[in-house]
Amino acid sequence: MQDMMSIFISAFITLFVIIDPIGIAPIFASLTDKTSKHHQRKMAIKGSMVGICILLFFALAGKPFLSSLGISMEALRIAGGSMLFIIAVEMVFEKRTHRKQEAAEKLDHVFEDISVFPVAIPLIAGPGSIASIILLMTNQQNNFEGQLMVIGAMLAVLVISLITFLLAARVMGLVGETISTVLTRVLGIVLAALAAQFIIDGIRSAFFV
């Protein structure tokens, strides 16, 4: 039971830091500003559902998909860890949120329905979260219960994301800019450590096992 809980907690922290529900709440709020509550609710629910479908696809079929391209799990661990480390650095230096907001606002000018672009992609199912879910699932490839824990952690994070979308204005009022900044930087440090572990595991598997 303890091992399953550890898998769940590790996956939850990784995906929570990558998807960053608190960080994307103000982005969603700005994209849906001055629209009806019905529209905001529709965009939040639809965007979350699309995000779930995308991440579930890569969770269940990510490894065969990569194998068909000739990409090894070791290469994915090293590349994914490197990418996550870059994201972590951006979080620590407060660059990631601004970049994501600018990209989201540019897409918002093009698409009236923001549920798929940019809410589902890239705010929820971005390169970081896709790489993370594949890595987490492959780490439990011979452990069915472990994979269920990973999927459960993913769903838990996406439920939290949906709640922050629905309560975006209130969440930002409660959290405040200072607390949000501190939280983002602390989570960035945690993510950097997790990314380094992915890289170490990939190198060890490729050259020393």
N, CA, C and O of each residue as an XYZ file, in Angstrom:
836
protein
N       0.836     -1.210      0.000
C       0.000      0.000      0.000
C       0.869      1.257      0.000
O       0.582      2.234     -0.692
N       1.966      1.203      0.815
C       2.844      2.353      0.889
C       3.505      2.637     -0.454
O       3.671      3.794     -0.840
N       3.893      1.542     -1.184
C       4.522      1.725     -2.486
C       3.549      2.375     -3.465
O       3.936      3.259     -4.230
N       2.284      1.940     -3.446
C       1.283      2.512     -4.332
C       1.049      3.980     -4.010
O       0.890      4.805     -4.910
N       1.029      4.301     -2.712
C       0.837      5.688     -2.316
C       2.028      6.543     -2.744
O       1.856      7.696     -3.139
N       3.224      5.988     -2.666
C       4.417      6.718     -3.093
C       4.377      7.000     -4.590
O       4.744      8.087     -5.036
N       3.931      6.014     -5.359
C       3.801      6.194     -6.810
C       2.793      7.293     -7.114
O       3.031      8.153     -7.963
N       1.665      7.254     -6.410
C       0.618      8.258     -6.621
C       1.137      9.655     -6.285
O       0.954     10.594     -7.059
N       1.782      9.787     -5.130
C       2.267     11.096     -4.696
C       3.319     11.632     -5.652
O       3.293     12.810     -6.008
N       4.250     10.770     -6.073
C       5.296     11.191     -6.999
C       4.710     11.656     -8.330
O       5.106     12.692     -8.863
N       3.756     10.876     -8.864
C       3.121     11.241    -10.132
C       2.300     12.515     -9.978
O       2.298     13.375    -10.859
N       1.605     12.627     -8.851
C       0.759     13.808     -8.610
C       1.614     15.069     -8.555
O       1.282     16.075     -9.182
N       2.716     15.015     -7.806
C       3.587     16.194     -7.686
C       4.163     16.577     -9.039
O       4.178     17.752     -9.406
N       4.641     15.574     -9.786
C       5.232     15.844    -11.096
C       4.234     16.526    -12.023
O       4.541     17.559    -12.619
N       3.031     15.947    -12.146
C       2.033     16.493    -13.062
C       1.459     17.817    -12.555
O       1.136     18.703    -13.347
N       1.335     17.946    -11.234
C       0.821     19.201    -10.674
C       1.772     20.350    -10.982
O       1.347     21.447    -11.343
N       3.067     20.079    -10.833
C       4.057     21.119    -11.109
C       4.083     21.464    -12.598
O       4.187     22.635    -12.964
N       3.987     20.447    -13.455
C       4.042     20.679    -14.898
C       2.796     21.407    -15.391
O       2.905     22.427    -16.072
N       1.633     20.903    -15.061
C       0.387     21.516    -15.535
C       0.139     22.841    -14.838
O      -0.370     23.783    -15.446
N       0.503     22.918    -13.542
C       0.450     24.165    -12.783
C      -0.957     24.784    -12.769
O      -1.158     25.860    -13.332
N      -1.936     24.115    -12.131
C      -3.312     24.629    -12.108
C      -3.434     26.054    -11.576
O      -4.207     26.853    -12.103
N      -2.666     26.370    -10.525
C      -2.720     27.722     -9.960
C      -2.157     28.743    -10.940
O      -2.670     29.858    -11.044
N      -1.105     28.365    -11.655
C      -0.471     29.286    -12.591
C      -1.290     29.565    -13.837
O      -1.250     30.670    -14.377
N      -2.047     28.551    -14.302
C      -2.826     28.764    -15.530
C      -4.209     29.348    -15.244
O      -4.919     29.730    -16.174
N      -4.600     29.422    -13.964
C      -5.897     30.010    -13.619
C      -6.020     31.463    -14.087
O      -7.030     31.816    -14.696
N      -5.017     32.322    -13.820
C      -5.134     33.706    -14.300
C      -5.124     33.817    -15.813
O      -5.719     34.741    -16.367
N      -4.453     32.885    -16.494
C      -4.456     32.894    -17.952
C      -5.855     32.614    -18.468
O      -6.348     33.296    -19.366
N      -6.492     31.597    -17.886
C      -7.864     31.274    -18.286
C      -8.788     32.439    -17.978
O      -9.673     32.760    -18.771
N      -8.586     33.075    -16.825
C      -9.438     34.205    -16.441
C      -9.312     35.352    -17.443
O     -10.305     35.992    -17.789
N      -8.088     35.610    -17.907
C      -7.889     36.702    -18.869
C      -8.475     36.362    -20.229
O      -8.973     37.244    -20.929
N      -8.420     35.071    -20.615
C      -8.953     34.655    -21.909
C     -10.478     34.723    -21.943
O     -11.069     34.955    -22.998
N     -11.107     34.524    -20.802
C     -12.579     34.513    -20.739
C     -13.129     35.779    -20.098
O     -14.299     35.826    -19.719
N     -12.297     36.797    -19.975
C     -12.726     38.051    -19.358
C     -13.873     38.682    -20.151
O     -13.848     38.719    -21.381
N     -14.860     39.167    -19.434
C     -16.031     39.846    -20.006
C     -16.910     38.916    -20.830
O     -17.680     39.385    -21.669
N     -16.813     37.620    -20.612
C     -17.731     36.674    -21.251
C     -18.707     36.162    -20.194
O     -18.487     36.340    -18.996
N     -19.781     35.526    -20.645
C     -20.800     35.054    -19.707
C     -20.278     33.892    -18.864
O     -19.334     33.206    -19.257
N     -20.895     33.677    -17.713
C     -20.501     32.562    -16.853
C     -20.751     31.224    -17.551
O     -20.009     30.261    -17.358
N     -21.807     31.184    -18.364
C     -22.098     29.963    -19.119
C     -20.955     29.644    -20.082
O     -20.540     28.491    -20.200
N     -20.448     30.673    -20.769
C     -19.350     30.478    -21.710
C     -18.088     30.049    -20.966
O     -17.379     29.150    -21.418
N     -17.807     30.679    -19.840
C     -16.631     30.320    -19.052
C     -16.706     28.876    -18.579
O     -15.721     28.139    -18.636
N     -17.896     28.478    -18.109
C     -18.074     27.105    -17.638
C     -17.913     26.117    -18.783
O     -17.295     25.066    -18.615
N     -18.465     26.448    -19.941
C     -18.379     25.571    -21.104
C     -16.939     25.400    -21.551
O     -16.508     24.284    -21.843
N     -16.183     26.505    -21.609
C     -14.786     26.441    -22.034
C     -13.941     25.642    -21.036
O     -13.048     24.893    -21.430
N     -14.232     25.808    -19.744
C     -13.472     25.099    -18.706
C     -13.707     23.602    -18.786
O     -12.760     22.816    -18.759
N     -14.970     23.209    -18.885
C     -15.306     21.779    -18.917
C     -14.826     21.135    -20.214
O     -14.212     20.069    -20.185
N     -15.100     21.773    -21.349
C     -14.701     21.212    -22.634
C     -13.180     21.135    -22.757
O     -12.644     20.132    -23.228
N     -12.491     22.182    -22.338
C     -11.039     22.195    -22.413
C     -10.422     21.114    -21.542
O      -9.463     20.453    -21.943
N     -10.976     20.937    -20.347
C     -10.468     19.903    -19.442
C     -10.698     18.510    -20.004
O      -9.823     17.650    -19.900
N     -11.862     18.275    -20.598
C     -12.164     16.965    -21.166
C     -11.245     16.636    -22.334
O     -10.776     15.506    -22.466
N     -10.988     17.634    -23.185
C     -10.076     17.417    -24.312
C      -8.670     17.134    -23.793
O      -7.975     16.262    -24.314
N      -8.254     17.873    -22.766
C      -6.944     17.654    -22.173
C      -6.807     16.250    -21.596
O      -5.769     15.606    -21.751
N      -7.870     15.776    -20.923
C      -7.871     14.424    -20.367
C      -7.715     13.389    -21.479
O      -6.932     12.448    -21.347
N      -8.456     13.560    -22.568
C      -8.399     12.610    -23.687
C      -6.992     12.548    -24.287
O      -6.489     11.466    -24.592
N      -6.362     13.710    -24.453
C      -5.024     13.748    -25.038
C      -4.010     13.055    -24.135
O      -3.208     12.244    -24.599
N      -4.049     13.380    -22.841
C      -3.090     12.781    -21.916
C      -3.345     11.294    -21.715
O      -2.402     10.523    -21.539
N      -4.614     10.883    -21.741
C      -4.924      9.452    -21.643
C      -4.383      8.695    -22.848
O      -3.881      7.579    -22.713
N      -4.486      9.304    -24.027
C      -3.962      8.661    -25.230
C      -2.468      8.400    -25.090
O      -1.993      7.297    -25.362
N      -1.726      9.434    -24.659
C      -0.284      9.266    -24.534
C       0.077      8.372    -23.350
O       1.121      7.719    -23.363
N      -0.783      8.336    -22.323
C      -0.532      7.446    -21.188
C      -0.664      5.985    -21.606
O       0.125      5.140    -21.182
N      -1.655      5.693    -22.433
C      -1.942      4.312    -22.819
C      -1.215      3.878    -24.089
O      -0.864      2.707    -24.235
N      -0.990      4.811    -25.002
C      -0.398      4.441    -26.292
C       0.902      5.173    -26.592
O       1.432      5.080    -27.699
N       1.411      5.899    -25.609
C       2.611      6.686    -25.844
C       3.829      5.845    -26.174
O       4.569      6.159    -27.106
N       4.044      4.771    -25.413
C       5.218      3.924    -25.634
C       5.182      3.241    -27.000
O       6.179      3.307    -27.718
N       4.058      2.572    -27.407
C       4.009      1.983    -28.756
C       4.194      3.017    -29.857
O       4.826      2.747    -30.878
N       3.631      4.217    -29.636
C       3.769      5.281    -30.623
C       5.232      5.668    -30.805
O       5.704      5.826    -31.931
N       5.950      5.822    -29.689
C       7.366      6.173    -29.763
C       8.194      5.032    -30.343
O       9.138      5.259    -31.099
N       7.829      3.799    -29.982
C       8.551      2.633    -30.503
C       8.446      2.548    -32.013
O       9.400      2.174    -32.696
N       7.265      2.903    -32.533
C       7.075      2.875    -33.989
C       7.965      3.886    -34.695
O       8.242      3.750    -35.887
N       8.415      4.906    -33.958
C       9.310      5.913    -34.520
C      10.772      5.594    -34.240
O      11.673      6.326    -34.649
N      10.993      4.477    -33.530
C      12.353      4.085    -33.215
C      12.971      4.855    -32.068
O      14.194      4.946    -31.962
N      12.127      5.412    -31.204
C      12.612      6.193    -30.055
C      12.604      5.308    -28.816
O      11.562      4.766    -28.449
N      13.757      5.158    -28.170
C      13.861      4.312    -26.983
C      13.381      5.054    -25.749
O      13.285      6.282    -25.747
N      13.079      4.295    -24.693
C      12.654      4.888    -23.442
C      13.795      5.668    -22.794
O      13.567      6.681    -22.132
N      15.024      5.191    -22.990
C      16.171      5.903    -22.440
C      16.290      7.293    -23.068
O      16.549      8.280    -22.379
N      16.095      7.351    -24.391
C      16.159      8.640    -25.087
C      15.050      9.562    -24.604
O      15.256     10.765    -24.443
N      13.862      8.983    -24.373
C      12.736      9.787    -23.894
C      13.015     10.329    -22.496
O      12.713     11.484    -22.198
N      13.597      9.479    -21.637
C      13.901      9.936    -20.276
C      14.890     11.102    -20.293
O      14.713     12.087    -19.576
N      15.933     10.981    -21.120
C      16.941     12.043    -21.178
C      16.357     13.314    -21.796
O      16.545     14.410    -21.269
N      15.644     13.157    -22.925
C      15.059     14.324    -23.592
C      13.966     14.950    -22.734
O      13.904     16.171    -22.588
N      13.098     14.101    -22.164
C      12.016     14.613    -21.325
C      12.551     15.291    -20.077
O      12.058     16.346    -19.679
N      13.568     14.683    -19.453
C      14.158     15.290    -18.275
C      14.803     16.630    -18.589
O      14.694     17.574    -17.806
N      15.474     16.717    -19.732
C      16.103     17.975    -20.144
C      15.060     19.064    -20.359
O      15.249     20.210    -19.951
N      13.957     18.690    -21.006
C      12.889     19.653    -21.267
C      12.242     20.119    -19.968
O      11.948     21.302    -19.802
N      12.023     19.179    -19.049
C      11.426     19.528    -17.765
C      12.354     20.423    -16.954
O      11.897     21.296    -16.217
N      13.658     20.202    -17.093
C      14.613     21.039    -16.373
C      14.550     22.480    -16.889
O      14.629     23.429    -16.109
N      14.408     22.631    -18.196
C      14.289     23.982    -18.773
C      13.028     24.658    -18.243
O      13.051     25.836    -17.887
N      11.925     23.905    -18.192
C      10.673     24.441    -17.652
C      10.864     24.860    -16.201
O      10.368     25.905    -15.779
N      11.591     24.036    -15.434
C      11.835     24.339    -14.023
C      12.607     25.644    -13.872
O      12.288     26.463    -13.010
N      13.621     25.836    -14.707
C      14.407     27.073    -14.656
C      13.518     28.279    -14.963
O      13.627     29.322    -14.318
N      12.641     28.126    -15.953
C      11.719     29.213    -16.297
C      10.789     29.528    -15.139
O      10.465     30.690    -14.892
N      10.355     28.484    -14.424
C       9.470     28.695    -13.284
C      10.184     29.440    -12.160
O       9.616     30.348    -11.553
N      11.428     29.055    -11.886
C      12.186     29.699    -10.812
C      12.414     31.175    -11.119
O      12.363     32.015    -10.221
N      12.665     31.488    -12.388
C      12.934     32.870    -12.773
C      11.697     33.579    -13.326
O      11.805     34.641    -13.939
N      10.518     32.982    -13.103
C       9.230     33.606    -13.418
C       9.083     33.985    -14.887
O       8.579     35.062    -15.205
N       9.519     33.104    -15.780
C       9.381     33.374    -17.208
C       8.267     32.545    -17.840
O       7.669     32.960    -18.833
N       7.987     31.365    -17.263
C       7.081     30.414    -17.902
C       5.647     30.933    -17.967
O       5.002     30.836    -19.010
N       5.144     31.482    -16.860
C       3.761     31.952    -16.822
C       3.521     33.055    -17.837
O       2.507     33.057    -18.535
N       4.467     34.004    -17.919
C       4.321     35.111    -18.879
C       4.345     34.587    -20.316
O       3.572     35.039    -21.161
N       5.234     33.637    -20.584
C       5.325     33.081    -21.942
C       4.046     32.360    -22.322
O       3.547     32.524    -23.435
N       3.508     31.558    -21.400
C       2.284     30.820    -21.689
C       1.103     31.770    -21.888
O       0.243     31.528    -22.735
N       1.062     32.846    -21.109
C      -0.033     33.799    -21.252
C       0.039     34.512    -22.594
O      -0.986     34.700    -23.250
N       1.235     34.910    -23.009
C       1.387     35.572    -24.309
C       0.971     34.658    -25.447
O       0.286     35.090    -26.375
N       1.385     33.383    -25.383
C       1.018     32.419    -26.428
C      -0.488     32.191    -26.445
O      -1.100     32.119    -27.511
N      -1.078     32.080    -25.266
C      -2.517     31.842    -25.173
C      -3.309     33.011    -25.724
O      -4.311     32.814    -26.412
N      -2.866     34.236    -25.428
C      -3.584     35.418    -25.902
C      -3.488     35.544    -27.417
O      -4.437     35.995    -28.060
N      -2.350     35.150    -27.999
C      -2.206     35.186    -29.456
C      -3.184     34.214    -30.112
O      -3.818     34.541    -31.115
N      -3.300     33.030    -29.543
C      -4.233     32.038    -30.078
C      -5.675     32.481    -29.883
O      -6.536     32.190    -30.713
N      -5.938     33.182    -28.789
C      -7.295     33.633    -28.501
C      -7.797     34.595    -29.572
O      -8.999     34.652    -29.832
N      -6.909     35.343    -30.191
C      -7.311     36.273    -31.241
C      -7.723     35.535    -32.510
O      -8.459     36.071    -33.338
N      -7.244     34.304    -32.654
C      -7.518     33.530    -33.867
C      -8.750     32.649    -33.705
O      -9.556     32.547    -34.630
N      -8.910     32.013    -32.553
C      -9.990     31.061    -32.342
C     -11.019     31.615    -31.357
O     -10.663     32.084    -30.276
N     -12.300     31.559    -31.740
C     -13.354     31.976    -30.835
C     -13.558     30.948    -29.727
O     -13.802     31.306    -28.574
N     -13.457     29.672    -30.085
C     -13.573     28.593    -29.104
C     -12.173     28.295    -28.573
O     -11.341     27.721    -29.276
N     -11.925     28.693    -27.324
C     -10.590     28.549    -26.755
C     -10.414     27.234    -25.998
O      -9.367     27.016    -25.389
N     -11.421     26.352    -26.022
C     -11.355     25.125    -25.228
C     -10.240     24.186    -25.686
O      -9.528     23.609    -24.865
N     -10.096     24.038    -27.011
C      -9.052     23.160    -27.548
C      -7.722     23.909    -27.605
O      -6.719     23.454    -27.055
N      -7.724     25.038    -28.262
C      -6.558     25.926    -28.314
C      -6.953     27.263    -27.711
O      -7.850     27.908    -28.254
N      -6.352     27.717    -26.638
C      -5.136     27.168    -26.027
C      -5.362     26.436    -24.690
O      -4.391     26.057    -24.035
N      -6.621     26.232    -24.276
C      -6.841     25.652    -22.945
C      -6.335     24.215    -22.866
O      -5.486     23.895    -22.034
N      -6.871     23.330    -23.756
C      -6.439     21.926    -23.719
C      -4.986     21.796    -24.159
O      -4.185     21.117    -23.518
N      -4.664     22.461    -25.269
C      -3.299     22.482    -25.811
C      -2.898     23.945    -26.005
O      -3.560     24.629    -26.785
N      -1.883     24.459    -25.364
C      -0.867     23.733    -24.586
C      -0.987     23.899    -23.073
O      -0.145     23.384    -22.338
N      -2.023     24.610    -22.582
C      -2.071     24.886    -21.142
C      -2.151     23.611    -20.312
O      -1.477     23.496    -19.288
N      -2.980     22.639    -20.748
C      -3.109     21.381    -19.999
C      -2.188     20.321    -20.594
O      -1.288     19.827    -19.915
N      -2.405     19.979    -21.828
C      -1.622     18.927    -22.488
C      -0.533     19.554    -23.349
O      -0.606     19.550    -24.578
N       0.466     20.084    -22.683
C       1.601     20.651    -23.388
C       2.718     19.626    -23.517
O       2.568     18.493    -23.061
N       3.834     20.003    -24.130
C       4.957     19.066    -24.289
C       5.439     18.492    -22.960
O       5.768     17.308    -22.876
N       5.482     19.326    -21.923
C       5.945     18.860    -20.627
C       5.057     17.811    -20.008
O       5.547     16.795    -19.514
N       3.740     18.041    -20.026
C       2.809     17.081    -19.416
C       2.721     15.798    -20.236
O       2.561     14.717    -19.669
N       2.822     15.900    -21.561
C       2.795     14.705    -22.412
C       4.039     13.848    -22.161
O       3.944     12.631    -22.000
N       5.207     14.500    -22.131
C       6.440     13.754    -21.863
C       6.409     13.135    -20.471
O       6.869     12.012    -20.269
N       5.864     13.876    -19.517
C       5.824     13.390    -18.133
C       4.932     12.168    -17.990
O       5.311     11.200    -17.331
N       3.740     12.199    -18.606
C       2.814     11.071    -18.444
C       3.383      9.818    -19.106
O       3.195      8.713    -18.598
N       4.077      9.979    -20.235
C       4.697      8.820    -20.877
C       5.809      8.255    -19.992
O       5.910      7.042    -19.811
N       6.638      9.138    -19.444
C       7.730      8.695    -18.577
C       7.204      8.000    -17.327
O       7.717      6.953    -16.932
N       6.194      8.575    -16.712
C       5.640      7.997    -15.485
C       5.017      6.631    -15.749
O       5.142      5.717    -14.935
N       4.343      6.496    -16.894
C       3.715      5.213    -17.225
C       4.760      4.153    -17.564
O       4.617      2.994    -17.175
N       5.812      4.544    -18.289
C       6.839      3.567    -18.655
C       7.648      3.134    -17.427
O       8.161      2.016    -17.381
N       7.758      4.011    -16.447
C       8.440      3.629    -15.206
C       7.680      2.540    -14.457
O       8.253      1.824    -13.635
N       6.365      2.418    -14.752
C       5.522      1.400    -14.115
C       5.027      0.388    -15.149
O       3.948     -0.183    -14.984
N       5.799      0.160    -16.207
C       5.324     -0.647    -17.329
C       5.019     -2.101    -16.948
O       4.199     -2.743    -17.605
N       5.649     -2.619    -15.924
C       5.384     -3.988    -15.471
C       4.561     -4.021    -14.194
O       4.495     -5.043    -13.511
N       3.938     -2.899    -13.879
C       3.162     -2.769    -12.644
C       1.810     -2.150    -12.976
O       1.685     -0.929    -13.061
N       0.793     -2.999    -13.164
C      -0.525     -2.509    -13.565
C      -1.118     -1.586    -12.511
O      -1.689     -0.546    -12.841
N      -0.985     -1.965    -11.242
C      -1.513     -1.119    -10.171
C      -0.785      0.215    -10.124
O      -1.388      1.253     -9.853
N       0.528      0.180    -10.390
C       1.290      1.419    -10.423
C       0.819      2.347    -11.532
O       0.741      3.561    -11.343
N       0.504      1.773    -12.696
C      -0.009      2.581    -13.800
C      -1.371      3.181    -13.465
O      -1.673      4.308    -13.857
N      -2.198      2.417    -12.732
C      -3.483      2.951    -12.296
C      -3.281      4.138    -11.360
O      -4.039      5.107    -11.408
N      -2.259      4.062    -10.508
C      -1.948      5.163     -9.602
C      -1.539      6.406    -10.386
O      -1.925      7.523    -10.040
N      -0.750      6.201    -11.451
C      -0.311      7.323    -12.285
C      -1.516      7.985    -12.960
O      -1.644      9.209    -12.962
N      -2.390      7.161    -13.529
C      -3.583      7.699    -14.183
C      -4.483      8.397    -13.160
O      -5.065      9.444    -13.442
N      -4.587      7.800    -11.970
C      -5.384      8.425    -10.921
C      -4.817      9.773    -10.519
O      -5.568     10.723    -10.292
N      -3.497      9.864    -10.428
C      -2.852     11.135    -10.090
C      -3.104     12.168    -11.178
O      -3.360     13.338    -10.891
N      -3.028     11.721    -12.442
C      -3.279     12.623    -13.565
C      -4.705     13.170    -13.505
O      -4.922     14.370    -13.672
N      -5.669     12.289    -13.267
C      -7.064     12.724    -13.191
C      -7.284     13.679    -12.020
O      -8.050     14.637    -12.128
N      -6.611     13.413    -10.901
C      -6.734     14.292     -9.735
C      -6.234     15.698    -10.054
O      -6.861     16.688     -9.678
N      -5.096     15.779    -10.754
C      -4.541     17.079    -11.119
C      -5.473     17.809    -12.083
O      -5.663     19.020    -11.971
N      -6.051     17.071    -13.029
C      -6.942     17.702    -14.011
C      -8.256     18.139    -13.379
O      -8.852     19.125    -13.811
N      -8.712     17.424    -12.371
C      -9.905     17.865    -11.633
C      -9.608     19.177    -10.909
O     -10.434     20.090    -10.893
N      -8.418     19.259    -10.309
C      -8.020     20.504     -9.651
C      -7.931     21.640    -10.665
O      -8.327     22.771    -10.384
N      -7.402     21.324    -11.856
C      -7.310     22.335    -12.912
C      -8.691     22.832    -13.315
O      -8.901     24.031    -13.497
N      -9.630     21.901    -13.453
C     -11.003     22.285    -13.802
C     -11.602     23.186    -12.733
O     -12.260     24.177    -13.050
N     -11.379     22.849    -11.478
C     -11.908     23.660    -10.385
C     -11.304     25.062    -10.411
O     -12.014     26.046    -10.205
N      -9.993     25.159    -10.665
C      -9.366     26.485    -10.722
C      -9.871     27.290    -11.914
O      -9.953     28.516    -11.839
N     -10.215     26.612    -13.023
C     -10.802     27.303    -14.163
C     -12.168     27.879    -13.784
O     -12.472     29.039    -14.062
N     -12.978     27.040    -13.144
C     -14.333     27.453    -12.784
C     -14.326     28.566    -11.738
O     -15.230     29.401    -11.699
N     -13.305     28.568    -10.901
C     -13.220     29.560     -9.827
C     -12.015     30.473    -10.024
O     -11.435     30.964     -9.056
N     -11.641     30.696    -11.288
C     -10.402     31.413    -11.590
C     -10.309     32.764    -10.892
O      -9.298     33.068    -10.259
N     -11.349     33.570    -11.002
C     -11.310     34.913    -10.412
C     -11.177     34.846     -8.896
O     -10.402     35.594     -8.300
N     -11.939     33.942     -8.274
C     -11.878     33.811     -6.815
C     -10.535     33.268     -6.359
O      -9.977     33.721     -5.360
N     -10.015     32.281     -7.111
C      -8.725     31.685     -6.753
C      -7.629     32.738     -6.750
O      -6.821     32.788     -5.823
N      -7.593     33.578     -7.772
C      -6.560     34.598     -7.851
C      -6.718     35.634     -6.755
O      -5.734     36.191     -6.267
N      -7.975     35.892     -6.367
C      -8.207     36.832     -5.279
C      -7.731     36.284     -3.945
O      -7.220     37.031     -3.111
N      -7.897     34.968     -3.737
C      -7.499     34.332     -2.480
C      -5.988     34.121     -2.404
O      -5.363     34.390     -1.378
N      -5.414     33.637     -3.498
C      -3.988     33.313     -3.500
C      -3.125     34.568     -3.486
O      -2.186     34.686     -2.698
N      -3.461     35.501     -4.371
C      -2.667     36.719     -4.446
C      -1.399     36.524     -5.261
O      -0.924     35.399     -5.418
N      -0.858     37.600     -5.772
C       0.311     37.528     -6.662
C       1.563     37.074     -5.921
O       2.359     36.307     -6.464
N       1.747     37.539     -4.688
C       2.959     37.195     -3.938
C       3.031     35.711     -3.631
O       4.054     35.070     -3.876
N       1.938     35.157     -3.091
C       1.910     33.735     -2.754
C       2.048     32.888     -4.008
O       2.742     31.871     -3.995
N       1.397     33.296     -5.089
C       1.489     32.562     -6.351
C       2.931     32.529     -6.855
O       3.395     31.498     -7.343
N       3.640     33.650     -6.739
C       5.033     33.724     -7.177
C       5.928     32.815     -6.351
O       6.759     32.087     -6.894
N       5.752     32.861     -5.026
C       6.555     32.021     -4.137
C       6.301     30.544     -4.431
O       7.239     29.753     -4.521
N       5.018     30.178     -4.582
C       4.656     28.788     -4.848
C       5.254     28.305     -6.159
O       5.763     27.187     -6.243
N       5.193     29.144     -7.176
C       5.743     28.773     -8.481
C       7.237     28.506     -8.399
O       7.728     27.554     -9.004
N       7.957     29.323     -7.668
C       9.414     29.158     -7.573
C       9.776     27.916     -6.765
O      10.707     27.196     -7.126
N       9.058     27.657     -5.688
C       9.330     26.461     -4.890
C       9.066     25.204     -5.710
O       9.869     24.270     -5.697
N       7.937     25.179     -6.425
C       7.617     24.032     -7.266
C       8.625     23.877     -8.406
O       8.898     22.763     -8.851
N       9.172     24.993     -8.872
C      10.194     24.936     -9.906
C      11.448     24.215     -9.432
O      12.062     23.461    -10.186
N      11.824     24.451     -8.175
C      12.989     23.769     -7.608
C      12.727     22.269     -7.498
O      13.594     21.452     -7.808
N      11.513     21.915     -7.050
C      11.144     20.501     -6.951
C      11.183     19.847     -8.328
O      11.686     18.734     -8.479
N      10.652     20.539     -9.326
C      10.638     19.998    -10.683
C      12.053     19.813    -11.215
O      12.323     18.835    -11.912
N      12.954     20.729    -10.899
C      14.341     20.603    -11.350
C      14.969     19.317    -10.817
O      15.692     18.628    -11.536
N      14.687     19.001     -9.553
C      15.209     17.769     -8.962
C      14.623     16.532     -9.641
O      15.342     15.570     -9.913
N      13.317     16.558     -9.914
C      12.665     15.441    -10.597
C      13.222     15.276    -12.011
O      13.448     14.155    -12.466
N      13.441     16.391    -12.701
C      13.995     16.348    -14.056
C      15.398     15.748    -14.050
O      15.740     14.944    -14.917
N      16.207     16.144    -13.066
C      17.560     15.598    -12.961
C      17.518     14.088    -12.748
O      18.353     13.356    -13.280
N      16.533     13.624    -11.962
C      16.407     12.190    -11.718
C      16.042     11.447    -12.995
O      16.551     10.355    -13.244
N      15.163     12.032    -13.809
C      14.815     11.434    -15.097
C      16.061     11.280    -15.971
O      16.267     10.235    -16.587
N      16.887     12.322    -16.021
C      18.091     12.290    -16.846
C      19.069     11.231    -16.338
O      19.636     10.471    -17.123
N      19.260     11.191    -15.020
C      20.168     10.199    -14.422
C      19.695      8.786    -14.727
O      20.499      7.924    -15.084
N      18.392      8.543    -14.588
C      17.830      7.203    -14.877
C      18.029      6.839    -16.340
O      18.352      5.695    -16.657
N      17.840      7.807    -17.234
C      18.005      7.544    -18.654
C      19.446      7.215    -19.010
O      19.697      6.285    -19.776
N      20.394      7.967    -18.463
C      21.801      7.724    -18.728
C      22.223      6.365    -18.147
O      22.946      5.604    -18.789
N      21.765      6.077    -16.934
C      22.121      4.805    -16.286
C      21.607      3.626    -17.104
O      22.323      2.644    -17.301
N      20.367      3.723    -17.579
C      19.786      2.637    -18.366
C      20.462      2.464    -19.715
O      20.614      1.345    -20.204
N      20.867      3.579    -20.315
C      21.454      3.530    -21.654
C      22.895      3.029    -21.647
O      23.312      2.337    -22.576
N      23.661      3.370    -20.610
C      25.092      3.096    -20.656
C      25.607      2.124    -19.590
O      26.688      1.555    -19.739
N      24.838      1.936    -18.520
C      25.368      1.160    -17.413
C      24.539     -0.057    -17.029
O      24.878     -0.759    -16.076
N      23.460     -0.317    -17.756
C      22.616     -1.478    -17.433
C      22.587     -2.415    -18.623
O      21.935     -3.459    -18.572
